[in-house]
Amino acid sequence: MKALRLVLVVCLVLAAASCSLKATWDLPGKWQQVEGKDVIEFNQNGTMVYSTGATAYTLPYKYIDAKELRIDLGIFGTTAVKASLEKDVLTLTDPAGKVVKFAKVK
């Protein structure tokens, strides 16, 4: 009986932790840079397409927690960016503190 309770408690804790790691905002979709021409399209399968001019890069991304994303840059490693959403404006802040804003394309 104690083992069953322990298993149930562990399952509940893991379920709660997995829910809290998901972002509370709707990231998938196309986002246009507010002060520029770059476009990011986040797909629900965990990939993003970053387009700058005629060049497009497909990169995997993952939620670290409700405020951060980890983006895999291939041979350049990974980077964690802080993300916040207010209305239809996505703000991304890189580790160096550079802030870039994107507006949701409707």
Secondary structure, 3 states (H helix, E strand, C coil): CHHHHHHHHHHHHHHHHHHHCCCCCCCCEEEEECCCCCEEEECCCCEEEEEECCEEEEEEEEEEECCEEEEECHHHCEEEEEEEEECCEEEEECCCCCEEEEEECC
